[in-house]
Amino acid sequence: MARHSLSWGKNLEKPGEEVTLTPVLFDGGAHDACHHVRMSTPPDFASLEVPPALLQGVEALGFTTMTPIQAQALPAILDGRDVIAQAPTGSGKTAAFGLGLLHRLDPALGTTQALVLCPTRELADQVGKQMRRLALGIPNLKVSILCGGIPLGPQLASLTHAPHVVVGTPGRIQELAAKGALSLKSVRTLVLDEADRMLDMGFEDDIRDLVKRTPKDRQGLLFSATFPDAIRALGQTMLREPLEVSIDGGAQPAAIEQLFFEAEPTRRAPLLAALLLRHRPESAVVFCNTRADTREVVGSLEHYGFSALALHGDMEQRDRDEVLLQFANRSCSVLVASDVAARGLDVEDIGAVVNYELPTDVDTYLHRVGRTGRAGRAGLALSLVTPRERPRAELVAERQGKPLRWESVAPLSGKATNVPVPAMATLRIDAGRGDKLRPGDIVGALTGDAGLHKDAIGKIDVFATRSYVAIARGKATQALERLRAGKIKGRKFRVQPI
């Protein structure tokens, strides 16, 4: 098996850096000689041999040049080869396997031809949405997102007509396949996205069962942030002579400032509040190791006056959706999340990541910290470390090959003052795609009868039965009152703040 190890400098999209292609054996055998080439610019998507219909989706997403994972994996994927890739979140892997599986589809066939397995509902929803955008130029293509934690009935009904592409979590996909509601006999491409996390979450048996249900000659694509032995074993089971691609961008981009703070176990909450007041990030994700801690931290931050919401695995899907939506549209400043719940978090420009507790392994630490400082932006990572967690911090230093930067901040005492307020507020409209409602209809109502300037309107999200619109906080009450008194697209709908 050939392995391509790509180094593109500190910024994955920075031209002019050195690219190293290193062929090795998949089983860890002897290395061949390294080959060094110079690339003046990253390759363009237009250079790919794909139908114009696929390039329409690429253009709609605003993509022009390929990221390293796309440049190295896409030619092989489009050629029908199996691929195992080490690639973190934010590297562009979704577009890489998405273009590949869409390239192999025949929309005229009413069968399920592609299956993408993801560890969480959030990631599956993110991947499914990008699949639909990539498939913009392909008429009559059906993409279904099938995940656990959602009633089974509507999903069974949706499978009356087989979707061309299925994206979902292994447990629910296995359940639907076992019931005979979802046939995988015509699958041409099977994708495991964030395979390491799926194994961590106990999905290995479900995955192996699903692999057996797909044809032996289908294409297999496995993406993982890490390559433990279990991933290699799974790769040997589901892949045929795969090309191995590894994106080597260093332990952490230099653009991320990483600061560590000694914390007393009983004084974490006031120390967290003090750090947020000191650095004042526009948005921050606080990572906790348990679901219970996420709820407790949100309560503490609210006590100090911060706008904070929890995201954890015990929440209903609608509640999870609304939390993520409010954080993404800047209606909430601080998201307090567990690692599993935050998989697939698709929010650009996160100002800071805070480790309320250090995770037990370095890979999880790097994954958390990598949420900030993306796409070449500066990032900030703050870690609270108790004496018991000090050995974990030393493991981070060992992995990164340099000493950690320790600073001191006094925990907040008394009431917090001058707490940052979110720029936006969110209104929920009880109508959506099923009511033929579009974002333009909402904008028209707000700028017309509601009398708002378009600059006061933020992100709009339209779902099947409900819609959400972010409004500049100072104008939210006016917008709510006038939408309730007026109409949207000639009809009255229930509108309320969340």
C-alpha positions as CSV (number, residue, x, y, z in Angstrom):
1,M,0.0,0.0,0.0
2,A,1.2,3.5,-0.8
3,R,1.2,6.2,1.8
4,H,1.3,9.9,1.0
5,S,2.5,12.1,3.9
6,L,1.8,15.7,3.0
7,S,3.3,18.7,4.8
8,W,2.0,22.1,3.6
9,G,3.6,24.4,6.2
10,K,1.8,25.9,9.1
11,N,-1.2,27.1,7.1
12,L,-2.9,24.3,5.1
13,E,-3.8,26.8,2.3
14,K,-0.5,28.6,2.2
15,P,1.2,28.3,-1.3
16,G,4.9,27.9,-1.9
17,E,5.6,25.4,0.9
18,E,7.4,22.1,0.5
19,V,5.3,19.0,-0.1
20,T,6.7,15.6,0.9
21,L,5.4,12.4,-0.6
22,T,6.6,9.4,1.3
23,P,5.6,5.9,0.0
24,V,5.6,3.3,2.8
25,L,4.0,0.0,3.5
26,F,0.6,-0.1,5.2
27,D,1.9,-2.7,7.7
28,G,4.6,-0.4,8.9
29,G,7.4,-1.9,6.7
30,A,10.4,-0.2,5.3
31,H,10.2,3.3,3.9
32,D,11.1,4.0,0.3
33,A,13.1,7.1,-0.5
34,C,11.4,10.5,0.1
35,H,10.6,12.7,-2.9
36,H,10.4,16.5,-2.4
37,V,8.5,18.6,-4.9
38,R,7.6,22.3,-4.9
39,M,4.0,23.5,-5.4
40,S,3.6,27.1,-6.2
41,T,-0.1,27.1,-5.6
42,P,-2.6,24.4,-4.4
43,P,-4.3,22.7,-7.3
44,D,-7.7,23.9,-8.5
45,F,-10.9,21.9,-8.4
46,A,-11.4,22.8,-12.1
47,S,-8.4,20.5,-12.9
48,L,-10.3,17.4,-11.8
49,E,-11.9,15.2,-14.4
50,V,-15.5,15.4,-13.1
51,P,-18.8,16.4,-14.8
52,P,-19.7,20.1,-14.9
53,A,-22.7,19.2,-12.6
54,L,-20.3,18.4,-9.7
55,L,-18.3,21.6,-10.3
56,Q,-21.5,23.6,-9.8
57,G,-21.7,22.3,-6.3
58,V,-18.1,23.1,-5.7
59,E,-18.6,26.7,-6.9
60,A,-21.8,27.1,-4.8
61,L,-19.8,26.2,-1.7
62,G,-17.2,28.8,-2.7
63,F,-14.3,26.3,-3.1
64,T,-11.6,27.1,-5.7
65,T,-8.3,25.5,-4.6
66,M,-8.0,22.2,-2.9
67,T,-6.8,21.6,0.6
68,P,-4.0,19.1,1.1
69,I,-6.3,16.1,1.9
70,Q,-8.3,16.9,-1.2
71,A,-5.3,17.3,-3.4
72,Q,-3.8,14.0,-2.3
73,A,-7.0,11.8,-1.9
74,L,-9.3,13.0,-4.6
75,P,-7.5,11.7,-7.7
76,A,-7.4,8.2,-6.2
77,I,-11.0,8.4,-5.0
78,L,-12.2,9.5,-8.4
79,D,-10.3,6.7,-9.9
80,G,-12.2,4.2,-7.7
81,R,-9.5,3.3,-5.3
82,D,-10.0,2.5,-1.6
83,V,-8.4,5.2,0.6
84,I,-7.5,5.4,4.3
85,A,-6.8,8.9,5.4
86,Q,-5.6,10.5,8.5
87,A,-7.3,13.9,8.5
88,P,-8.7,16.1,11.3
89,T,-11.9,18.0,11.3
90,G,-11.7,21.1,9.2
91,S,-9.3,19.7,6.7
92,G,-11.8,19.5,3.8
93,K,-12.3,15.7,4.0
94,T,-16.1,15.9,3.5
95,A,-15.7,17.5,0.1
96,A,-13.1,14.9,-0.8
97,F,-15.3,11.9,-0.1
98,G,-18.4,13.7,-1.1
99,L,-17.2,14.5,-4.6
100,G,-16.0,10.9,-4.9
101,L,-19.2,9.2,-4.0
102,L,-21.3,11.6,-6.1
103,H,-19.1,10.9,-9.1
104,R,-19.9,7.2,-8.9
105,L,-23.7,7.7,-8.5
106,D,-26.3,7.0,-11.1
107,P,-29.3,9.2,-10.2
108,A,-31.5,7.2,-12.6
109,L,-31.3,4.2,-10.4
110,G,-33.7,4.2,-7.5
111,T,-31.3,2.4,-5.1
112,T,-29.0,3.4,-2.2
113,Q,-25.6,3.7,-3.8
114,A,-23.6,5.5,-1.1
115,L,-23.4,5.1,2.7
116,V,-21.6,7.6,5.0
117,L,-21.3,6.6,8.7
118,C,-20.6,9.3,11.3
119,P,-20.1,9.1,15.1
120,T,-22.7,11.7,16.1
121,R,-26.0,13.2,14.9
122,E,-24.4,16.7,14.6
123,L,-21.6,15.4,12.3
124,A,-24.1,13.4,10.2
125,D,-26.3,16.5,9.8
126,Q,-23.3,18.6,8.8
127,V,-22.1,16.0,6.3
128,G,-25.6,15.5,4.9
129,K,-26.1,19.2,4.3
130,Q,-22.8,19.5,2.5
131,M,-23.7,16.5,0.4
132,R,-26.9,18.3,-0.7
133,R,-24.9,21.4,-1.6
134,L,-22.3,19.5,-3.5
135,A,-25.1,17.8,-5.4
136,L,-26.7,21.1,-6.4
137,G,-26.2,20.4,-10.1
138,I,-27.6,16.8,-10.0
139,P,-31.4,16.7,-10.4
140,N,-33.6,14.4,-8.4
141,L,-30.9,13.2,-6.1
142,K,-32.2,12.1,-2.7
143,V,-29.9,12.4,0.4
144,S,-31.3,11.0,3.7
145,I,-29.9,11.7,7.2
146,L,-30.7,8.8,9.5
147,C,-29.6,9.0,13.1
148,G,-30.5,7.6,16.5
149,G,-32.3,9.7,19.1
150,I,-35.0,10.5,16.6
151,P,-38.4,8.6,16.3
152,L,-38.0,5.6,14.0
153,G,-41.5,6.0,12.3
154,P,-40.7,9.0,10.1
155,Q,-37.4,7.5,9.0
156,L,-39.1,4.2,8.0
157,A,-41.7,6.2,6.0
158,S,-38.9,8.2,4.3
159,L,-37.3,4.9,3.1
160,T,-40.4,3.9,1.1
161,H,-38.4,5.4,-1.8
162,A,-34.8,4.5,-1.4
163,P,-32.4,7.5,-1.1
164,H,-29.4,7.6,-3.3
165,V,-27.1,8.7,-0.5
166,V,-27.6,7.8,3.2
167,V,-25.7,9.6,6.0
168,G,-26.1,8.5,9.5
169,T,-24.9,7.0,12.8
170,P,-24.0,3.3,12.8
171,G,-26.5,2.1,15.4
172,R,-29.6,3.6,13.6
173,I,-28.3,2.5,10.1
174,Q,-27.8,-1.0,11.4
175,E,-31.3,-1.1,13.0
176,L,-32.9,0.0,9.7
177,A,-30.9,-2.5,7.7
178,A,-31.8,-5.3,10.1
179,K,-35.5,-4.5,9.8
180,G,-35.2,-4.7,6.0
181,A,-36.2,-1.1,5.6
182,L,-32.8,-0.1,4.2
183,S,-31.1,-2.2,1.6
184,L,-27.3,-1.8,1.2
185,K,-26.9,-4.3,-1.7
186,S,-26.4,-1.6,-4.3
187,V,-23.9,0.5,-2.3
188,R,-21.0,1.6,-4.5
189,T,-19.2,3.7,-2.0
190,L,-18.9,3.2,1.8
191,V,-17.4,6.0,3.9
192,L,-16.4,5.9,7.6
193,D,-16.0,9.4,8.8
194,E,-14.1,10.0,12.1
195,A,-13.7,6.3,12.4
196,D,-11.6,6.5,15.6
197,R,-14.5,8.2,17.4
198,M,-17.0,5.6,16.2
199,L,-14.8,2.9,17.7
200,D,-14.4,4.9,20.9
201,M,-18.2,5.1,21.2
202,G,-18.6,1.3,20.9
203,F,-19.9,1.2,17.3
204,E,-17.4,-1.4,16.1
205,D,-19.8,-4.4,15.9
206,D,-22.4,-2.3,14.1
207,I,-19.8,-1.1,11.6
208,R,-18.6,-4.6,10.9
209,D,-22.1,-5.8,10.4
210,L,-22.8,-3.0,7.9
211,V,-19.6,-3.6,6.0
212,K,-20.8,-7.2,5.5
213,R,-24.1,-6.0,4.1
214,T,-22.4,-4.0,1.4
215,P,-21.1,-5.5,-1.9
216,K,-17.5,-6.8,-1.8
217,D,-16.6,-4.7,-4.9
218,R,-17.8,-1.4,-3.5
219,Q,-15.3,1.4,-2.8
220,G,-14.2,1.9,0.8
221,L,-13.1,5.3,2.2
222,L,-11.9,5.5,5.8
223,F,-11.1,8.9,7.5
224,S,-9.7,9.1,11.0
225,A,-8.0,11.8,13.0
226,T,-5.7,9.1,14.6
227,F,-4.5,5.7,13.4
228,P,-4.6,3.3,16.5
229,D,-4.3,-0.4,15.9
230,A,-8.1,-0.8,16.0
231,I,-8.4,1.5,13.0
232,R,-5.8,-0.4,11.0
233,A,-7.5,-3.7,11.8
234,L,-10.8,-2.2,10.6
235,G,-9.1,-0.9,7.5
236,Q,-7.8,-4.3,6.6
237,T,-11.3,-5.7,7.0
238,M,-13.2,-3.2,4.8
239,L,-10.5,-1.9,2.3
240,R,-8.8,-3.5,-0.7
241,E,-5.2,-2.4,-1.3
242,P,-6.0,1.1,-0.1
243,L,-3.9,4.2,-0.6
244,E,-3.0,5.7,2.7
245,V,-2.9,9.5,2.9
246,S,-1.7,11.4,6.0
247,I,-1.9,15.1,6.5
248,D,1.1,16.1,8.6
249,G,0.6,19.7,9.7
250,G,2.6,19.5,12.9
251,A,1.2,19.1,16.4
252,Q,-0.5,22.4,16.5
253,P,-0.5,25.5,14.2
254,A,1.6,28.3,15.6
255,A,-1.4,30.7,15.2
256,I,-3.0,29.1,18.3
257,E,-1.8,30.6,21.5
258,Q,-2.0,28.0,24.2
259,L,-2.0,29.1,27.9
260,F,-2.2,26.9,31.0
261,F,-3.4,27.9,34.4
262,E,-3.1,26.1,37.7
263,A,-6.5,25.6,39.3
264,E,-7.8,24.4,42.6
265,P,-10.5,21.7,42.0
266,T,-13.1,23.8,43.9
267,R,-12.2,27.1,42.2
268,R,-12.5,26.1,38.5
269,A,-15.7,28.1,37.9
270,P,-14.6,31.5,39.2
271,L,-11.2,31.0,37.4
272,L,-13.1,30.2,34.2
273,A,-15.2,33.4,34.6
274,A,-12.1,35.4,35.2
275,L,-10.4,34.1,32.1
276,L,-13.4,34.9,29.9
277,L,-13.5,38.4,31.3
278,R,-9.8,38.9,30.8
279,H,-9.7,37.6,27.2
280,R,-13.2,38.5,26.1
281,P,-13.6,36.2,23.1
282,E,-16.6,36.9,21.0
283,S,-17.3,33.2,21.1
284,A,-15.8,30.4,23.2
285,V,-16.3,26.6,23.5
286,V,-15.7,25.2,27.0
287,F,-14.9,21.5,27.0
288,C,-15.9,19.3,30.0
289,N,-15.2,15.6,30.5
290,T,-18.7,14.7,31.7
291,R,-22.3,15.6,30.8
292,A,-23.0,16.6,34.4
293,D,-20.1,19.1,34.4
294,T,-21.5,20.8,31.3
295,R,-24.8,21.6,33.1
296,E,-23.0,22.7,36.3
297,V,-20.6,25.0,34.4
298,V,-23.5,26.6,32.5
299,G,-25.2,27.3,35.8
300,S,-22.0,28.9,37.2
301,L,-21.5,31.1,34.1
302,E,-25.1,32.3,34.1
303,H,-24.7,33.2,37.8
304,Y,-21.8,35.5,36.7
305,G,-24.0,37.0,33.9
306,F,-22.6,35.2,30.9
307,S,-24.7,33.9,28.0
308,A,-24.0,30.2,28.1
309,L,-25.6,27.0,26.8
310,A,-24.8,23.3,27.4
311,L,-24.4,20.7,24.7
312,H,-24.4,17.0,25.8
313,G,-25.6,13.6,24.8
314,D,-28.7,13.5,27.0
315,M,-30.4,16.3,25.1
316,E,-33.3,15.8,22.6
317,Q,-32.3,16.4,19.0
318,R,-34.4,19.6,18.6
319,D,-32.8,21.1,21.7
320,R,-29.3,20.2,20.5
321,D,-30.1,21.8,17.1
322,E,-31.3,25.0,18.7
323,V,-28.2,25.2,21.0
324,L,-25.8,24.8,18.0
325,L,-27.8,27.3,15.9
326,Q,-27.8,30.0,18.6
327,F,-24.0,29.6,19.1
328,A,-23.4,29.6,15.3
329,N,-25.4,32.8,14.8
330,R,-23.8,34.7,17.7
331,S,-26.9,34.6,19.9
332,C,-24.9,32.8,22.6
333,S,-21.3,33.6,23.6
334,V,-20.2,30.4,25.4
335,L,-21.0,26.8,24.4
336,V,-20.2,24.3,27.2
337,A,-19.9,20.9,25.6
338,S,-18.7,17.3,26.1
339,D,-16.3,15.9,23.5
340,V,-18.8,13.5,22.0
341,A,-21.5,16.2,21.6
342,A,-19.1,18.6,20.0
343,R,-18.1,16.2,17.2
344,G,-19.2,17.8,14.0
345,L,-19.4,21.3,15.5
346,D,-19.4,23.4,12.3
347,V,-18.9,27.0,13.5
348,E,-16.4,29.3,11.9
349,D,-14.1,31.6,13.7
350,I,-14.4,30.3,17.3
351,G,-12.5,32.9,19.4
352,A,-11.3,30.6,22.1
353,V,-11.4,27.1,23.4
354,V,-11.2,26.4,27.1
355,N,-10.4,23.1,28.7
356,Y,-12.4,23.2,31.9
357,E,-10.7,19.9,32.6
358,L,-7.8,18.4,30.6
359,P,-8.8,15.3,28.7
360,T,-7.2,12.0,29.5
361,D,-5.4,11.7,26.2
362,V,-3.3,14.1,24.1
363,D,-5.2,13.4,20.8
364,T,-8.4,14.7,22.4
365,Y,-6.6,17.8,23.6
366,L,-5.3,18.5,20.1
367,H,-8.8,17.9,18.6
368,R,-10.3,20.4,21.1
369,V,-7.7,23.1,20.6
370,G,-8.0,22.7,16.8
371,R,-11.5,24.1,17.0
372,T,-10.0,27.6,17.2
373,G,-7.5,29.3,14.9
374,R,-8.9,27.7,11.7
375,A,-8.4,28.8,8.1
376,G,-5.3,30.8,9.0
377,R,-7.0,32.9,11.8
378,A,-5.4,33.4,15.2
379,G,-6.7,31.2,17.9
380,L,-6.6,31.0,21.7
381,A,-6.7,27.9,23.9
382,L,-6.9,28.1,27.7
383,S,-6.5,25.1,29.9
384,L,-7.4,24.8,33.6
385,V,-5.1,22.3,35.3
386,T,-5.5,20.9,38.8
387,P,-2.5,19.2,40.5
388,R,-4.0,15.8,39.7
389,E,-4.1,16.7,36.0
390,R,-0.5,17.9,35.9
391,P,0.8,14.6,34.3
392,R,-1.7,15.1,31.5
393,A,-0.3,18.6,30.8
394,E,3.2,17.2,30.7
395,L,2.1,14.7,28.0
396,V,0.9,17.6,25.9
397,A,4.3,19.3,26.3
398,E,6.0,16.0,25.3
399,R,3.9,15.6,22.2
400,Q,4.4,19.2,21.1
401,G,8.1,19.1,21.8
402,K,8.3,22.3,23.8
403,P,7.5,23.6,27.3
404,L,4.0,24.8,28.1
405,R,3.3,28.4,28.7
406,W,1.9,28.8,32.3
407,E,0.2,32.0,33.5
408,S,-1.6,33.1,36.6
409,V,-5.0,34.7,36.9
410,A,-6.9,35.3,40.2
411,P,-10.3,33.6,40.3
412,L,-13.2,36.0,40.1
413,S,-14.5,37.0,43.5
414,G,-17.9,38.6,43.9
415,K,-20.2,39.7,41.2
416,A,-18.9,40.0,37.6
417,T,-19.1,43.4,35.8
418,N,-18.9,44.4,32.2
419,V,-19.7,40.9,31.0
420,P,-19.8,40.6,27.2
421,V,-23.3,40.5,25.7
422,P,-24.0,38.5,22.5
423,A,-24.5,40.6,19.4
424,M,-27.6,38.8,18.2
425,A,-30.8,37.3,19.5
426,T,-32.8,34.4,17.8
427,L,-36.4,34.3,16.8
428,R,-38.2,31.0,16.0
429,I,-40.9,30.9,13.4
430,D,-43.2,27.9,13.5
431,A,-43.1,27.4,9.7
432,G,-40.5,26.0,7.3
433,R,-39.8,24.2,4.0
434,G,-43.1,22.3,4.4
435,D,-44.9,25.7,4.3
436,K,-42.9,26.8,1.2
437,L,-41.1,29.3,3.4
438,R,-37.7,30.6,2.1
439,P,-35.1,32.8,3.7
440,G,-36.0,35.6,1.3
441,D,-39.6,35.5,2.5
442,I,-38.4,36.1,6.1
443,V,-36.0,38.9,5.0
444,G,-38.9,40.5,3.1
445,A,-41.2,40.5,6.1
446,L,-38.5,41.9,8.4
447,T,-37.4,44.7,6.0
448,G,-41.0,45.4,5.0
449,D,-43.7,45.4,7.6
450,A,-41.2,45.0,10.5
451,G,-39.2,48.0,9.3
452,L,-35.8,46.6,9.9
453,H,-32.7,47.5,8.0
454,K,-31.1,44.5,6.3
455,D,-27.9,45.0,8.4
456,A,-29.9,44.1,11.5
457,I,-30.7,40.6,10.1
458,G,-28.2,37.8,10.7
459,K,-28.1,34.1,9.9
460,I,-31.4,32.5,8.7
461,D,-32.0,28.7,9.0
462,V,-35.0,27.1,7.5
463,F,-35.9,23.5,8.5
464,A,-38.9,21.3,7.5
465,T,-41.3,22.7,10.1
466,R,-39.6,25.7,11.7
467,S,-37.3,28.5,10.8
468,Y,-34.8,30.6,12.8
469,V,-33.5,34.1,12.2
470,A,-30.8,36.0,14.1
471,I,-31.6,39.7,14.8
472,A,-29.3,42.4,16.2
473,R,-30.0,42.3,19.9
474,G,-31.2,45.9,20.1
475,K,-33.7,45.3,17.4
476,A,-35.0,41.9,18.4
477,T,-38.0,43.1,20.4
478,Q,-39.1,45.4,17.6
479,A,-38.8,42.5,15.1
480,L,-40.7,40.1,17.3
481,E,-43.6,42.5,17.9
482,R,-44.0,43.5,14.3
483,L,-43.7,39.9,13.0
484,R,-46.4,38.9,15.4
485,A,-48.6,41.7,14.3
486,G,-47.9,41.3,10.6
487,K,-47.6,38.5,8.1
488,I,-44.9,36.5,6.4
489,K,-45.6,35.6,2.7
490,G,-49.2,36.7,3.3
491,R,-49.7,34.4,6.2
492,K,-49.6,34.6,10.0
493,F,-47.2,32.3,11.8
494,R,-46.3,31.9,15.5
495,V,-43.1,33.7,16.3
496,Q,-41.2,33.5,19.6
497,P,-37.8,34.2,21.0
498,I,-35.5,31.4,22.1
